[in-house]
């Protein structure tokens, strides 16, 4: 594994030593505007050769193959497998050689591991997947007592920038009344500012995952990250986790 760009993120959480994770940024790639520079999404209109070069650079840097997914805002969780690219929004792994990976540009990436360092997972949680139960399904797929899991909330759109309609608030509150605290009225009638980090913590706590770290980013306001709401023609960054 070679060194990665200095502004890539390394989660600050008490994960076991053999659990490794990182989040890429726009830095370090070959994509041209408006995808500059390290776009890893192959579905956003970028030059396929540039995406392939960026993905190869990432694989070379990690020293292992990312297990890419075709993300569709579902609640499907699969075992991570390099080269497969199944339609799913989360993957898990308990073997070396592959990195669980999700692509985002405002949605919430959530990384998981168990306290023994024997299993990891990555989930893509847009509001639809979050409301539908993608985090709960990921916990179930890992087949570990939830109290033995920890989660890290990666870069997502912040509560000061994520305006949604009342139907979004209703979707969360219907199953978790505590979710009401994650919504504050917008200056636009019938609209709310939503806190994805708060919603994720509520959902994780409800299924028994108490050790939750991270949060506090805003992809919309931090230009080192891609943001679909800031610029609809944009790339995707990756959140990855693996075992060494």
N, C-alpha and C positions, 0 to 999 in steps of 0.2 A: 504494500500500500504506500503510495506517495503522499506528500503533503497536499492539503487542499487549500483553496483561497482563504485568506485571513478572515474574511467577513462571513464565511459559512458558520452556521450555528452548531454548537455542541450542547445538547440538553444539560441543564444543571439540575440533576436529580440523583438520589443515592442508589443508582442501579448497580447490580453486581458487576465486577470488573470485566467479565467476559461479554457483557452486553455493550455494544457500541452503537452509536446513533449520530446522525448529523442532518442538517437542513441546508440545502443549497440556496444560493441567491442568484441574482442576475449576473454575477461576476464569474469570469473564467471561461466563456464560451465563444462561439464563432457566428452565432445568428446575427442577422442584420436587422435594422429597424423595420417594424416596431417591436421586434422580438428580442432585441439585443439584451444580453449576449448569450447567457447560458440557458436558453429555453430547452426544456426536456419534454415538452408536450408535442406529440406527433399528430394532433387533431385540431390545431389552431390556425393552420394556413401557412406555417413556416416552411422554408425550403427543407424537404426531407433529408437531403444530404447534410445540412447543417445540424438538424436534430440528431441524425445518426452519429455525427462526429461528436456532438455534445454528450450523447449517451455513452459512446465508447470512452470518452475522456472520464466520465463519471465512473464507469466500470473499472478502468485502469487505476483510478485514484483509490477506489475502495478495495480493489483486489478481489472482487467478487461481483457476480451478476445481480443487478436489481431485478426483482420479480414484478414486472409491470402489469398493471391491470387496465382493462377497459372500463372506466368508471362511469356509472350511469345513475348515481344518486339512489342506489338500491340499499338493501340490508343484507346482501349476499357476502359471505366470508369464505375464503378458500385457503387451502394450504399453498404457501408460496412456492412457485416453481419457475425458474428462469426460462424464458423463451416461450411460455405458454400464453400469456396475456388474456386470461379469461375475463368474462363480463362479471365484475364484482367490485365491491368498494372497500374491502379489507382483506388482509391476508395474514397468516401466522406461520411461524417456522420454529422447529425444534432441532434443526440440524445446521451444520456449518455449510458455507459455500454459496449462500443466497441471501440477499437482503430484501426484507419486506419494504415496499415502496408505495407511496401515494403522491399524486400530483395535485397541487392546489394553486389558486390565485385569488383568494378571499375565503374559501371554505376552510374548515378547521381540520388540520391533521392531528391525529391522536396516536401516540406511540405507547405500547404496553410492554411490560416484561414481568416475569415472576421473580420473587425474592431470591430464588435459588439460581437464577440465571440459566434456566434450562429451556426457556421458551420466550419468544418475542412476537409482537404483532404490530401492524400499522393499519389505521382506519381513516377513510376519507369521510368527513362529517359536514356536508352542507346542511342547510336547515332541514331539507326534506329527509335526508338520511338520518339526521340526528333525531328528528321527531318520529321517524319510523322505527328506530331502534338499532341503528348500526353499531353503536357502542355496546349495547347489551348483547347483540349477536356475536360480537367479537369476543366478549368475555366468555360467553357460552362455548364458542368454538375452541378457546384455549383450554377448556376442561381443567381449569385450576380453581381451587377455592378462591373466590373473589378477594377475600381478606389477605391473600398471598400475592396479589397483583399490585402493581403501581402503574400509573399513567402519567404521560407528559403531554401537555397541550401546546402544540406548535403555533406558528404564526398564522393568524386569521384576521379578517376584518374586525376592527374594534367596535365597541358599543357606541362610540360617538359618530360612526360613519355608516352603520348598518341599519337603514330604514326599511321597515317591512309593513305589510298590511295587517289588519286585524285578524285575518284568517290564519296567519302564521302564529300569532299569539294564541289564538283559540286552539290550534293544533297541539301546542305544548301544554297549555293549562288543562285541557280536557283529561289528560292522563296523569299529569303531575301538577297539582294546584300550586305548589311552591314555585313553579316556573313564572308565576306572575311577577316575581321580583326582578326577573331578567328583562322586563320590558318597561320603558318609560315613554310617555306620550311625546310624539314629534311635534314640531311647530306646524306640520301639515295635518289637517283634520283627518281622523280615522287612521292615522299612521303611527308607528311606534319605532323607537330605537331599541334594537335587540342586542343582547349580550351573549354571544355564542359561548364564551368561556363559562359564564355563570350557568347556562343551560347544560353544558357538558358536565360540569361538576354535580349539578342536581341529578342528572341521569345516572352518572357513575355511582354517586352515593346511594341512590335507590337500589342499585343492583349489588351493593356491597363493596365497591372499590373506594376505600377511604383515602388512600395515599395518592393524591393527585398534585402534580407539579406543573410549572410552566404558566402560560397565559401572559397577558399584558402587552402583547404585540398589537400592531395594526397594519396590515398589509396595504390598506388604502393610503395611509399617511407616511409609510416608510418606503421610499423609492427603491431600496435595494431588493424588495420583493415585487413580484408581479401582482397586479390587482385588476381583476376584470371590471370592477365598478369604477376604477380610476380610468381605465383604458380598455374597452372591450376587445380591441385587436391587440392581444398581448400573449405572452408565453406562460409557462407553468414552471414552478420550482418543485423540488422533491423533498419529502421527509422520509428518511430511511432508518431502519434499525436491523441489526444482525447480531449473530453470535460469533465470538472468536474463541 
